């Protein structure tokens, strides 16, 4: 299953969604800031189904992220933890990875260079 929610303007966030062996994979493209916080939160947490217990978020197409993204990832991490699941981040570009490292989120949510590595870790 693939579900893509796109943005009309360059830089805005688009979210693609697939499943691999029961693991929900979200592919993000664009920028994550306060203007798209609700879109990201709804994509990860506000689905018609229950929050998937295992998620990989592919950030390879994300060029910018501020604290709004951090807050959404913390909420997603807490939600999957309640169902004994996990959340992993994959492919973060250096600038986005640096944000994750500065706030220490990479110590809480495992970050992997590729989606494949995140799926098999």
C-alpha positions, 0 to 999 in steps of 0.5 A: 500500500502506498499513500502519498500526501503531497505539498504544492509548493517546493520545500513543504512536506510530503508524506509517503506511506508503505508497509514492509513485512508489517512495518510501516515505512513513512517517506518524508520529503521537504521541510519539517517546521511548525507549518507542517507539524500537524500534517506530520503528526496526523500521518504518523499518529492520526490514522484511522488504524491504530498507531502501528507498533513498528515504524521506520521514518525515512528522512532522506528527503528532508532538507530542514527540521526544527523543534516541531519535528522533534516534538512529533517524533517524541510523541510517536516514540511514546505512542509505539512504546505503549504498544511494545513497538519501536520507531526508527529513523533512517537516512537523515541528511547531515543537517537533520541528523545534527538537529537530532544529535544536538537534542539527544533524540538519536540516543532515544530513537535509533538512527540508521543510514538507510531504510534497509538497515533500519528495517533489519536492525 
